[in-house]
Amino acid sequence: MVQVKIREMPEDERPREKLLKHGASALSDSELIAILLRTGLPGANAVDVARALLERFKTLSSLSRCTVEEIAVIAGIGPAKALQLVAAFGLGQRLARETLTRQKIDAPELVYDLLGAEMRALHKESLRVILLDTRYHLIRLEEVSLGSVNESIAHPRDVFRPAVVASAYAVIVVHNHPSGDPAPSQSDHSLTRRLAEAAELLQIKLLDHIIIGAPGEGRLPYFSFKEAGIL
């Protein structure tokens, strides 16, 4: 079968023209990705390549977690196009974060919206602290430690040092499980107990300790020690 090139398609079916005329919401995921890719390869136009990319990684969420190297090996992509896709997902994550920084952050689902996409993509455990003012508005984020595939090593003094420096009223501690399963380990429980003790001594409010995982059947993509009644 002869593959139709995008420039040979009816004008109202071409991704760029559809976007100009109707806005991004009128385009499918593969059409939006095709605009970033610009070109395809012999026998497949940019929409076909984008569709194959989504078939390979199943969802936009999974694709957003991929590295440049993982995307670049797909036929018709290459390093330059992979860089553009990773940059586009990065901008989307920053936009979501920018929106959230203007509101009160006091619930685990908001923390997941703030950091979930970025931390799901990590292949090592990262432990971060969200510094909040008296209105629970974001002061800033700090990465405290970056560990191995299944262990993030941190001491309460390292977690609370940024909070003391920033005169934060409250903190939320967040780390990821690269396995995708957010269920807490014994060391996670131990760390949470020590953090709660340190917070009380320092008179800094520990709002929550949240573990970021990946969406799974019958479970939330995160675990909240507060929601579980442990904090």
LORO-730649 format. One record per residue: x, y, z of N, C-alpha, C in turn; residue number from 1. Coordinates in steps of 0.001 Angstrom, whole numbers, always signed. Each point is the difference from the previous one (the first is absolute). Layout:
<pts>
+---------+---------+---------+---------+---------+---------+---------+---------+---------+-----+
|     n_X |     n_Y |     n_Z |    ca_X |    ca_Y |    ca_Z |     c_X |     c_Y |     c_Z |  nr |
+---------+---------+---------+---------+---------+---------+---------+---------+---------+-----+
|       X |       Y |       Z |       X |       Y |       Z |       X |       Y |       Z | NUM |
...
+---------+---------+---------+---------+---------+---------+---------+---------+---------+-----+
</pts>
This chain:
<pts>
+---------+---------+---------+---------+---------+---------+---------+---------+---------+-----+
|     n_X |     n_Y |     n_Z |    ca_X |    ca_Y |    ca_Z |     c_X |     c_Y |     c_Z |  nr |
+---------+---------+---------+---------+---------+---------+---------+---------+---------+-----+
|    +848 |   -1199 |      +0 |    -848 |   +1199 |      +0 |    +883 |   +1248 |      +0 |   1 |
|    -312 |    +947 |    -867 |    +751 |   +1247 |     -85 |    -398 |    +898 |   +1163 |   2 |
|    +986 |    +463 |    +747 |    -273 |    +848 |   +1156 |    -237 |   +1449 |    -426 |   3 |
|   -1065 |    +584 |    +486 |    -316 |   +1391 |    -323 |    +864 |    +919 |    +854 |   4 |
|    +700 |    +914 |    -632 |    +786 |    +990 |    +732 |    -935 |   +1059 |    +563 |   5 |
|    +424 |    +623 |   +1077 |    -867 |    +992 |    +650 |    -360 |   +1130 |    -949 |   6 |
|    +963 |    +441 |    -807 |    -300 |   +1102 |    -923 |    -977 |    -402 |   -1102 |   7 |
|    -206 |   -1324 |    -157 |    -951 |    -483 |   -1006 |   -1392 |    -217 |    +589 |   8 |
|    -117 |    +129 |   +1302 |   -1292 |    -191 |    +660 |    -883 |   +1225 |    -227 |   9 |
|   -1324 |    -147 |     +94 |    -878 |   +1183 |     -65 |    +430 |   +1005 |   +1062 |  10 |
|     -85 |   +1261 |    -321 |    +526 |   +1038 |    +891 |    -597 |     -64 |   +1397 |  11 |
|   -1304 |    -306 |    +106 |    -631 |      -9 |   +1320 |    +341 |   -1248 |    +817 |  12 |
|    +795 |    -905 |    -566 |    +435 |   -1189 |    +730 |   +1469 |     +78 |    +401 |  13 |
|    +707 |   +1005 |    -474 |   +1413 |    +139 |    +342 |    +114 |    +545 |   +1425 |  14 |
|    +861 |    -585 |    +834 |     +80 |    +415 |   +1408 |    +234 |   +1487 |    +213 |  15 |
|    +930 |    +583 |    -716 |    +297 |   +1429 |    +215 |   -1189 |    +868 |    -354 |  16 |
|    -629 |    -300 |   -1123 |   -1153 |    +788 |    -425 |   -1169 |    -168 |    +966 |  17 |
|    -199 |   -1223 |    +497 |   -1062 |    -245 |    +982 |    +252 |    +786 |   +1281 |  18 |
|   +1258 |     +38 |    +409 |    +338 |    +743 |   +1214 |    -256 |   +1490 |    -179 |  19 |
|    +402 |    +537 |   -1126 |    -206 |   +1428 |    -267 |   -1488 |    +356 |     -46 |  20 |
|    -779 |    -895 |    -580 |   -1413 |    +304 |    -223 |    -871 |    -315 |   +1212 |  21 |
|    +314 |   -1101 |    +703 |    -908 |    -479 |   +1043 |    +610 |     -47 |   +1400 |  22 |
|   +1304 |    +185 |    +116 |    +646 |     -80 |   +1311 |    +489 |   -1401 |    +322 |  23 |
|    +845 |    -100 |   +1014 |    +628 |   -1268 |    +348 |    -996 |   -1073 |    +410 |  24 |
|   -1119 |    +404 |    +596 |    -978 |    -984 |    +487 |    -630 |    -807 |   -1135 |  25 |
|     +82 |    +495 |   -1224 |    -601 |    -700 |   -1135 |    +894 |   -1105 |    -546 |  26 |
|   +1243 |     -61 |    +476 |    +957 |    -959 |    -517 |    +134 |   -1210 |    +927 |  27 |
|    +276 |   -1135 |    -594 |    +280 |   -1203 |    +784 |   +1414 |     +89 |    +571 |  28 |
|    +319 |    -889 |    +937 |   +1350 |     -14 |    +573 |   +1052 |    -207 |   -1092 |  29 |
|    -273 |    -923 |    -904 |    +975 |    -279 |   -1057 |    +179 |   +1192 |    -929 |  30 |
|   -1070 |    +766 |    -255 |    +118 |   +1182 |    -855 |    +819 |   +1096 |    +673 |  31 |
|    -179 |    +177 |   +1322 |    +787 |    +997 |    +721 |   +1486 |    -381 |      -2 |  32 |
|    +268 |   -1271 |    +228 |   +1393 |    -463 |     -29 |    +584 |    +161 |   -1395 |  33 |
|    -809 |    -247 |   -1025 |    +473 |    +122 |   -1384 |    +466 |   +1413 |    -312 |  34 |
|    -650 |    +996 |    +572 |    +417 |   +1388 |    -221 |   +1405 |    +217 |    +547 |  35 |
|    +300 |    -602 |   +1146 |   +1348 |    +108 |    +560 |   +1012 |    -767 |    -834 |  36 |
|    -410 |   -1148 |    -536 |    +927 |    -814 |    -800 |    +272 |    +623 |   -1369 |  37 |
|   -1007 |    +635 |    -558 |     +74 |    +693 |   -1293 |     +70 |    -946 |   -1196 |  38 |
|    +877 |    -991 |     +30 |    +166 |    -907 |   -1137 |     -75 |   -1450 |    +459 |  39 |
|    -290 |    -868 |    -942 |     -42 |   -1421 |    +292 |   +1222 |    -699 |    -570 |  40 |
|    -245 |   -1119 |    -660 |   +1063 |    -745 |    -657 |    -614 |    -677 |   -1213 |  41 |
|    +802 |    -545 |    -901 |    -570 |    -629 |   -1197 |   -1060 |   -1035 |    +358 |  42 |
|   -1183 |    +205 |    -549 |   -1088 |    -929 |    +251 |    -875 |    +340 |   +1180 |  43 |
|    +362 |   +1049 |    +735 |    -805 |    +389 |   +1173 |    +138 |   +1495 |    +230 |  44 |
|   -1121 |    +712 |     +37 |     +64 |   +1435 |    +262 |    +144 |    +253 |   +1505 |  45 |
|     +75 |   +1264 |    +389 |    +254 |    +348 |   +1399 |   -1104 |    -505 |    +930 |  46 |
|   -1249 |      +6 |    -480 |   -1109 |    -504 |    +828 |    +156 |   -1495 |    +226 |  47 |
|    +422 |    -729 |   -1024 |    +208 |   -1439 |    +134 |   +1110 |    -300 |   +1004 |  48 |
|   +1075 |    +768 |     -75 |   +1109 |    -195 |    +935 |    -457 |    +300 |   +1425 |  49 |
|    -776 |   +1082 |    +158 |    -518 |    +358 |   +1313 |    -923 |   -1088 |    +531 |  50 |
|    -826 |    -554 |    -870 |    -911 |   -1070 |    +409 |    +780 |   -1241 |    +440 |  51 |
|   +1068 |    -324 |    -734 |    +838 |   -1141 |    +368 |    +687 |    +237 |   +1342 |  52 |
|    +370 |   +1240 |    +254 |    +633 |    +364 |   +1266 |    -954 |    -235 |   +1168 |  53 |
|   -1250 |    +415 |    -172 |   -1000 |    -185 |   +1056 |    -368 |   -1471 |    +170 |  54 |
|      -7 |    -752 |   -1089 |    -272 |   -1433 |    +103 |   +1113 |    -700 |    +772 |  55 |
|   +1222 |    +482 |    -171 |   +1148 |    -602 |    +689 |     -52 |    +273 |   +1502 |  56 |
|    -301 |   +1241 |    +380 |     +41 |    +371 |   +1417 |   -1378 |     +45 |    +658 |  57 |
|   -1048 |    -276 |    -777 |   -1378 |    -175 |    +492 |    -720 |   +1296 |    +394 |  58 |
|    +607 |    +853 |    +822 |    -671 |   +1212 |    +473 |    +952 |   +1193 |     -52 |  59 |
|    -575 |   +1193 |     +21 |    +820 |   +1214 |     +78 |    +786 |     +34 |   +1306 |  60 |
|    -612 |    -504 |   +1062 |    +680 |     -32 |   +1284 |   +1268 |    -837 |     -77 |  61 |
|     -92 |   -1175 |    -613 |   +1176 |    -854 |    -143 |   +1040 |    +646 |    -903 |  62 |
|    -460 |    +611 |   -1076 |    +918 |    +667 |    -923 |    +732 |   +1146 |    +686 |  63 |
|    -700 |    +725 |    +857 |    +616 |   +1146 |    +682 |   +1103 |    -422 |    +957 |  64 |
|     +16 |   -1267 |    +391 |   +1024 |    -506 |    +917 |   +1254 |    -459 |    -737 |  65 |
|     -56 |     -63 |   -1313 |   +1115 |    -537 |    -777 |   +1142 |   +1002 |    -118 |  66 |
|   +1200 |    -543 |    -114 |   +1175 |    +831 |    -233 |    +139 |    +282 |   -1489 |  67 |
|    +878 |    +934 |    -317 |    +292 |    +296 |   -1406 |    +469 |   -1267 |    -709 |  68 |
|    +845 |    -770 |    +660 |    +547 |   -1211 |    -608 |   -1085 |   -1033 |    -288 |  69 |
|    -960 |    -128 |    +902 |   -1072 |    -988 |    -195 |    -916 |    +381 |   -1152 |  70 |
|    -229 |   +1288 |    -196 |    -869 |    +455 |   -1087 |    +746 |      -3 |   -1328 |  71 |
|   +1280 |    +337 |     +32 |    +783 |    +174 |   -1228 |    +149 |   -1277 |    -813 |  72 |
|    -147 |   -1168 |    +642 |    +199 |   -1263 |    -731 |   -1206 |    -368 |    -860 |  73 |
|   -1123 |    +685 |    +180 |   -1195 |    -293 |    -794 |    +224 |    +463 |   -1432 |  74 |
|    -374 |    -835 |    -946 |    +176 |    +336 |   -1416 |    -692 |   +1320 |    -342 |  75 |
|    +738 |    +895 |    -643 |    -553 |   +1280 |    -397 |    +154 |   +1090 |   +1042 |  76 |
|    +605 |    -305 |   +1170 |    +161 |   +1000 |   +1053 |   +1423 |    +557 |      -7 |  77 |
|    +928 |    -692 |    +593 |   +1371 |    +498 |     +76 |    +203 |    +971 |   +1151 |  78 |
|   +1252 |    +346 |    +299 |    +313 |    +842 |   +1167 |    -651 |   +1379 |     -22 |  79 |
|     +21 |    +682 |   -1135 |    -515 |   +1373 |     -60 |   -1498 |     +40 |    +303 |  80 |
|    -774 |    -883 |    -610 |   -1442 |     -29 |    +239 |    -313 |    -472 |   +1423 |  81 |
|    +794 |    -947 |    +490 |    -189 |    -475 |   +1373 |    +218 |   +1134 |    +991 |  82 |
|   +1007 |    +831 |    -243 |    +254 |   +1162 |    +848 |   -1195 |    +940 |     +18 |  83 |
|    -608 |    +222 |   -1157 |   -1153 |    +887 |     -85 |   -1189 |    -546 |    +797 |  84 |
|    -201 |   -1304 |     -81 |   -1105 |    -604 |    +745 |    +232 |     +91 |   +1506 |  85 |
|   +1218 |    -321 |    +441 |    +316 |     +78 |   +1425 |    -138 |   +1439 |    +494 |  86 |
|    +438 |    +959 |    -812 |    -136 |   +1413 |    +377 |   -1467 |    +402 |    +106 |  87 |
|    -830 |    -492 |    -917 |   -1436 |    +326 |     +33 |    -654 |    -546 |   +1261 |  88 |
|    +330 |   -1237 |    +363 |    -551 |    -568 |   +1232 |    +508 |    +759 |   +1222 |  89 |
|   +1256 |    +431 |     -60 |    +561 |    +775 |   +1104 |    -723 |   +1326 |    +194 |  90 |
|    -335 |    +660 |   -1099 |    -743 |   +1259 |     +97 |   -1394 |    -234 |    +586 |  91 |
|    -637 |   -1103 |    -416 |   -1312 |    -315 |    +538 |     +39 |    -212 |   +1500 |  92 |
|   +1042 |    -686 |    +473 |    +149 |    -234 |   +1436 |    +229 |   +1313 |    +741 |  93 |
|    +794 |    +891 |    -588 |    +266 |   +1286 |    +650 |   -1245 |    +877 |     +35 |  94 |
|    -820 |     -76 |   -1049 |   -1251 |    +756 |     -11 |    -914 |    -477 |   +1127 |  95 |
|     -96 |   -1330 |    +159 |    -831 |    -548 |   +1074 |    +518 |    +458 |   +1356 |  96 |
|   +1321 |     +13 |    +153 |    +589 |    +424 |   +1270 |    -243 |   +1484 |    +247 |  97 |
|    +111 |    +807 |   -1041 |    -201 |   +1448 |    +138 |   -1420 |    +299 |    +462 |  98 |
|    -961 |    -743 |    -530 |   -1396 |    +183 |    +397 |    -203 |    -362 |   +1463 |  99 |
|    +622 |   -1090 |    +423 |    -183 |    -476 |   +1371 |    +683 |    +885 |   +1030 | 100 |
|   +1069 |    +683 |    -393 |    +722 |    +821 |    +975 |    -832 |   +1188 |    +471 | 101 |
|   -1073 |    +306 |    -694 |    -829 |   +1144 |    +382 |   -1116 |    -392 |    +975 | 102 |
|     -70 |   -1258 |    +371 |   -1077 |    -425 |    +881 |    +534 |    -716 |   +1234 | 103 |
|    -872 |    -209 |    +936 |    +342 |    -683 |   +1243 |    +320 |   -1470 |    -292 | 104 |
|   +1152 |    -456 |    +466 |    +408 |   -1391 |    -235 |     -92 |    -736 |   +1329 | 105 |
|   -1077 |    -721 |    +183 |    -217 |    -678 |   +1281 |    -652 |   -1362 |    -154 | 106 |
|      +5 |    -527 |   -1228 |    -629 |   -1294 |    -247 |    +920 |    -846 |    -877 | 107 |
|     +32 |   -1317 |    +205 |    +920 |    -851 |    -757 |    -240 |     +19 |   -1506 | 108 |
|   -1265 |    +152 |    -408 |    -255 |     +32 |   -1438 |    +602 |   +1245 |    -653 | 109 |
|     +62 |   +1105 |    +743 |    +632 |   +1205 |    -524 |   +1512 |    -178 |     -99 | 110 |
|    +569 |    -678 |    +978 |   +1442 |    -288 |     -47 |    +300 |    -906 |   -1186 | 111 |
|    -872 |    -973 |    -228 |    +193 |    -885 |   -1153 |     -84 |    +779 |   -1309 | 112 |
|    -951 |    +926 |     -76 |     -99 |    +845 |   -1195 |   +1251 |    +846 |    -181 | 113 |
|    +586 |    +418 |   +1110 |   +1176 |    +859 |     -44 |   +1253 |    -751 |    -428 | 114 |
|    +191 |   -1209 |    +529 |   +1266 |    -702 |    -196 |    -123 |   -1374 |    -655 | 115 |
|   -1227 |    -506 |    -112 |    -183 |   -1370 |    -462 |    +616 |    -304 |   -1347 | 116 |
|    -291 |    +826 |    -997 |    +495 |    -280 |   -1349 |   +1520 |     -26 |     -59 | 117 |
|    +626 |    +949 |    +682 |   +1461 |     +67 |      -6 |    +623 |   -1159 |    +772 | 118 |
|    -523 |    -300 |   +1183 |    +645 |   -1006 |    +848 |    -290 |   -1426 |    -452 | 119 |
|   -1105 |    -198 |    -709 |    -263 |   -1328 |    -579 |   +1044 |    -361 |   -1045 | 120 |
|    +576 |   +1015 |    -629 |    +951 |    -234 |   -1086 |   +1397 |    -340 |    +494 | 121 |
|    +242 |    +153 |   +1303 |   +1342 |    -230 |    +541 |    +273 |   -1494 |    +161 | 122 |
|   +1243 |    -379 |    -253 |    +403 |   -1401 |    +133 |    +710 |    -261 |   +1324 | 123 |
|    +171 |   +1035 |    +799 |    +547 |    -142 |   +1349 |    -933 |    +704 |    +973 | 124 |
|     +94 |    -380 |   +1268 |    -821 |    +659 |   +1004 |    +537 |   +1397 |    +282 | 125 |
|    -897 |    +959 |     -39 |    +328 |   +1380 |    +333 |    -866 |    +419 |   +1173 | 126 |
|    +605 |    +621 |    +994 |    -758 |    +497 |   +1139 |      +6 |   +1522 |     -42 | 127 |
|   -1185 |    +579 |     +15 |    -139 |   +1449 |    -127 |    -852 |    +550 |   +1138 | 128 |
|    +194 |   +1263 |    +273 |    -794 |    +649 |   +1038 |    -678 |   +1226 |    -613 | 129 |
|   -1305 |    +104 |    +234 |    -789 |   +1149 |    -448 |     -84 |    +968 |   +1168 | 130 |
|    +526 |   +1195 |    -191 |     +11 |   +1009 |   +1053 |   -1214 |    +911 |    -165 | 131 |
|    -749 |    +186 |   +1083 |   -1250 |    +749 |     -50 |     -17 |   +1125 |   +1031 | 132 |
|    -730 |   +1070 |    -344 |    -150 |   +1106 |    +946 |   -1225 |    -238 |    +886 | 133 |
|    -390 |    +994 |    +757 |   -1102 |    -166 |    +954 |   -1350 |    -225 |    -680 | 134 |
|     -99 |    +348 |   -1281 |   -1237 |    -236 |    -754 |     +81 |   -1296 |    -805 | 135 |
|   +1065 |    -755 |    +213 |    +266 |   -1239 |    -727 |    +220 |    +258 |   -1491 | 136 |
|    +519 |   +1170 |    -311 |    +404 |    +310 |   -1366 |   +1468 |    -367 |    -168 | 137 |
|    +342 |    -389 |   -1205 |   +1353 |    -475 |    -276 |   +1035 |   +1106 |    +137 | 138 |
|   +1030 |    -272 |    +790 |   +1173 |    +876 |     +41 |    +985 |    -467 |   -1075 | 139 |
|    +368 |   -1274 |    +100 |    +823 |    -620 |   -1040 |     +95 |   -1503 |    +259 | 140 |
|    +580 |    -698 |    -973 |    +243 |   -1434 |     +97 |   +1493 |    -235 |    +152 | 141 |
|    +361 |   -1000 |    +783 |   +1409 |    -349 |    +177 |    +162 |   -1507 |    -148 | 142 |
|    +984 |    -415 |    -794 |    +353 |   -1418 |     -35 |   +1023 |    -237 |   +1104 | 143 |
|    -312 |    -930 |    +888 |    +849 |    -277 |   +1155 |   +1005 |   -1096 |    -309 | 144 |
|    -457 |   -1030 |    -701 |    +911 |   -1087 |    -332 |    -456 |    -718 |   -1256 | 145 |
|    +954 |    -615 |    -675 |    -264 |    -841 |   -1172 |    +697 |   -1316 |    +262 | 146 |
|    -794 |   -1066 |    +119 |    +560 |   -1273 |    +420 |    +174 |    -984 |   -1124 | 147 |
|    -100 |   -1276 |    +350 |    +155 |   -1089 |    -959 |   -1351 |    -291 |    -638 | 148 |
|     -85 |   -1140 |    -665 |   -1251 |    -380 |    -660 |   -1124 |    -175 |   +1011 | 149 |
|    +326 |    -470 |   +1203 |   -1062 |    -284 |    +969 |    +277 |    +559 |   +1388 | 150 |
|    +886 |    +990 |    +107 |    +278 |    +546 |   +1320 |    +459 |   +1444 |     -88 | 151 |
|    -651 |    +849 |    +752 |    +396 |   +1396 |    +125 |    +472 |    +218 |   +1430 | 152 |
|   +1253 |    +391 |    +140 |    +581 |    +145 |   +1323 |     -95 |   +1456 |    +433 | 153 |
|    -649 |    +228 |   +1140 |    -135 |   +1371 |    +494 |     -87 |     -25 |   +1517 | 154 |
|    +460 |   +1061 |    +612 |     -78 |    +179 |   +1439 |    -958 |   +1166 |    +260 | 155 |
|    -777 |     -41 |   +1086 |    -917 |   +1116 |    +278 |    +671 |   +1371 |     -24 | 156 |
|   +1263 |     +83 |    +435 |    +655 |   +1315 |     -14 |    +145 |    +531 |   -1430 | 157 |
|    +215 |    -923 |    -971 |    +115 |    +424 |   -1401 |   -1344 |    +444 |    -551 | 158 |
|   -1062 |    -650 |    +478 |   -1342 |    +338 |    -466 |    -433 |   +1366 |    +523 | 159 |
|    +297 |    +266 |   +1264 |    -492 |   +1232 |    +619 |    +956 |   +1188 |    -130 | 160 |
|   +1240 |    -246 |    -430 |    +927 |   +1120 |    -169 |    -551 |   +1059 |    -965 | 161 |
|    -512 |    -372 |   -1199 |    -564 |   +1012 |    -905 |   -1185 |    +741 |    +622 | 162 |
|    -789 |    -710 |    +825 |   -1153 |    +633 |    +638 |    +435 |   +1055 |   +1004 | 163 |
|   +1065 |    -290 |    +740 |    +524 |    +974 |    +965 |    +557 |   +1213 |    -727 | 164 |
|    +763 |    -239 |   -1065 |    +595 |   +1098 |    -766 |   -1069 |    +895 |    -602 | 165 |
|   -1076 |    -611 |    -503 |   -1068 |    +758 |    -671 |   -1059 |    +509 |    +965 | 166 |
|    +150 |    -280 |   +1298 |   -1007 |    +361 |   +1008 |   -1378 |    -531 |    -385 | 167 |
|     -24 |   -1225 |    -473 |   -1267 |    -611 |    -410 |    -854 |    -325 |   +1218 | 168 |
|   -1290 |    +181 |    -155 |    -947 |    -334 |   +1076 |    -312 |   -1496 |      +0 | 169 |
|     -73 |    -581 |   -1195 |    -380 |   -1412 |    -131 |    +764 |    -633 |   -1156 | 170 |
|     +77 |   -1318 |     +30 |    +663 |    -729 |   -1080 |    -824 |   -1236 |    -354 | 171 |
|    +158 |    -425 |   -1230 |    -494 |   -1299 |    -457 |   +1198 |    -723 |    -586 | 172 |
|    +261 |   -1192 |    +483 |   +1117 |    -800 |    -496 |    -528 |    -950 |   -1070 | 173 |
|    +727 |    -108 |   -1098 |    -441 |    -812 |   -1131 |   +1172 |    -835 |    -511 | 174 |
|    -247 |   -1269 |    -255 |    +991 |    -772 |    -735 |    -715 |    -973 |    -931 | 175 |
|    +718 |    -524 |    -948 |    -583 |    -874 |   -1019 |    +480 |   -1436 |    +175 | 176 |
|    -792 |    -925 |    -521 |    +396 |   -1397 |    -118 |    +121 |    -319 |   -1486 | 177 |
|   +1212 |    -162 |    -515 |    +166 |    -284 |   -1437 |    -728 |   -1259 |    -467 | 178 |
|    -278 |    -917 |    +911 |    -736 |   -1215 |    -367 |   -1429 |    +306 |    -433 | 179 |
|    -511 |   +1158 |    +412 |   -1379 |    +366 |    -311 |    -976 |    -320 |   +1104 | 180 |
|    +401 |    -849 |    +947 |    -871 |    -363 |   +1118 |    +240 |    +978 |   +1147 | 181 |
|   -1000 |    +805 |    +359 |    +208 |   +1015 |   +1037 |    -106 |    -524 |   +1433 | 182 |
|    -227 |   -1293 |    +189 |    -147 |    -542 |   +1352 |   +1272 |    +252 |    +811 | 183 |
|    -135 |    +484 |   +1234 |   +1175 |    +344 |    +799 |    +754 |   -1227 |    +499 | 184 |
|   +1319 |    +124 |     +50 |    +842 |   -1054 |    +552 |    +194 |    +250 |   +1493 | 185 |
|    +657 |    -926 |    +664 |    +289 |    +186 |   +1416 |    +896 |   +1214 |    +219 | 186 |
|    +961 |    +211 |    -907 |    +882 |   +1166 |    +129 |    -768 |   +1297 |    -221 | 187 |
|   -1050 |     -32 |    -842 |    -848 |   +1183 |    -202 |    -767 |    +335 |   +1284 | 188 |
|    -506 |   -1037 |    +667 |    -689 |    +206 |   +1276 |    +962 |    +550 |   +1047 | 189 |
|   +1207 |    -548 |     +27 |   +1004 |    +447 |    +968 |    +373 |   +1457 |    -233 | 190 |
|    +222 |    +367 |   -1266 |    +343 |   +1379 |    -327 |   -1128 |    +940 |    +410 | 191 |
|   -1234 |    -386 |    -242 |   -1146 |    +847 |    +338 |     -79 |    +254 |   +1496 | 192 |
|    +247 |   -1035 |    +793 |     -12 |    +180 |   +1456 |   +1081 |    +983 |    +442 | 193 |
|   +1193 |    -135 |    -575 |   +1098 |    +893 |    +380 |    -262 |   +1429 |    -463 | 194 |
|    -634 |    +146 |   -1166 |    -348 |   +1335 |    -496 |   -1030 |    +666 |    +905 | 195 |
|    -978 |    -772 |    +449 |   -1032 |    +549 |    +885 |    +611 |    +468 |   +1314 | 196 |
|    +947 |    -765 |    +537 |    +671 |    +388 |   +1238 |    +822 |   +1265 |    -185 | 197 |
|    +723 |     +80 |   -1114 |    +817 |   +1173 |    -276 |    -860 |   +1237 |    -222 | 198 |
|   -1122 |    -168 |    -691 |    -899 |   +1128 |    -265 |    -541 |    +579 |   +1298 | 199 |
|    -324 |    -873 |    +938 |    -520 |    +464 |   +1280 |   +1059 |    +790 |    +762 | 200 |
|   +1231 |    -475 |     -24 |   +1090 |    +705 |    +687 |    +272 |   +1360 |    -625 | 201 |
|     -55 |     +53 |   -1327 |    +313 |   +1241 |    -720 |   -1205 |    +933 |     -99 | 202 |
|   -1170 |    -483 |    +391 |   -1249 |    +764 |    -109 |    -281 |    +401 |   -1450 | 203 |
|    +248 |    -942 |    -887 |    -356 |    +130 |   -1416 |   -1055 |   -1064 |    -287 | 204 |
|   -1084 |    +396 |    -615 |   -1118 |    -921 |    -209 |    +318 |    -970 |   -1140 | 205 |
|     -18 |   -1287 |    +296 |    +148 |   -1034 |   -1038 |   -1399 |    -385 |    -463 | 206 |
|    -411 |    +542 |   -1143 |   -1362 |    -244 |    -481 |    -191 |   -1427 |    -487 | 207 |
|   +1021 |    -545 |    -669 |    -163 |   -1334 |    -575 |   +1344 |    -527 |    -477 | 208 |
|     +51 |   -1300 |    -166 |   +1087 |    -670 |    -722 |    -693 |    -807 |   -1075 | 209 |
|    +321 |    +301 |   -1252 |    -713 |    -598 |   -1133 |    +985 |    -786 |    -860 | 210 |
|    -409 |   -1195 |    -381 |    +796 |    -837 |    -898 |    -658 |     +12 |   -1369 | 211 |
|    +771 |    +370 |   -1016 |    -496 |     +56 |   -1375 |    +265 |   -1332 |    -686 | 212 |
|   -1055 |    -588 |    -563 |    +135 |   -1209 |    -798 |    -563 |    +240 |   -1392 | 213 |
|    -537 |   -1039 |    -581 |    -624 |    +106 |   -1323 |   -1441 |    -485 |    +105 | 214 |
|    -871 |    +483 |    -877 |   -1387 |    -475 |     +34 |     -50 |   -1510 |    -172 | 215 |
|    -868 |    -652 |    +762 |    -161 |   -1447 |    -102 |   -1438 |    -385 |    +265 | 216 |
|    -375 |   -1168 |    -435 |   -1387 |    -444 |    +153 |    -360 |    -140 |   +1476 | 217 |
|   -1040 |    +725 |    +412 |    -489 |    -115 |   +1355 |    +810 |    +719 |   +1049 | 218 |
|    +915 |    +887 |    -400 |    +794 |    +724 |    +989 |    +247 |   +1419 |    -472 | 219 |
|    +235 |    +870 |    +968 |    +406 |   +1364 |    -311 |   +1461 |      +3 |    -433 | 220 |
|    +419 |    +999 |    -780 |   +1396 |     +55 |    -427 |    +928 |    +600 |   +1054 | 221 |
|    -511 |    +172 |   +1195 |    +823 |    +537 |   +1085 |    -465 |    -601 |   +1320 | 222 |
|    +863 |    +113 |   +1019 |    -368 |    -395 |   +1359 |    +220 |   +1196 |    +908 | 223 |
|    -986 |    +333 |    +802 |     +72 |   +1114 |    +935 |     -13 |    -538 |   +1425 | 224 |
|   +1063 |    +311 |    +749 |     +34 |    -416 |   +1400 |   -1086 |    +708 |    +816 | 225 |
|    -351 |   +1212 |    -418 |   -1070 |    +722 |    +700 |   -1340 |    -668 |    -246 | 226 |
|    -290 |    -294 |   -1253 |   -1284 |    -653 |    -325 |    -112 |   -1365 |    +660 | 227 |
|   +1157 |    -659 |    +164 |     -10 |   -1329 |    +616 |    -127 |     +71 |   +1514 | 228 |
|      -5 |   +1227 |    +550 |    -144 |    +159 |   +1439 |   +1282 |    -204 |    +790 | 229 |
|   +1140 |     -22 |    -708 |   +1286 |    -222 |    +662 |    +590 |   +1318 |    +491 | 230 |
|    -324 |   +1093 |    -683 |    +437 |   +1333 |    +422 |   -1207 |    +789 |    +533 | 231 |
+---------+---------+---------+---------+---------+---------+---------+---------+---------+-----+
</pts>
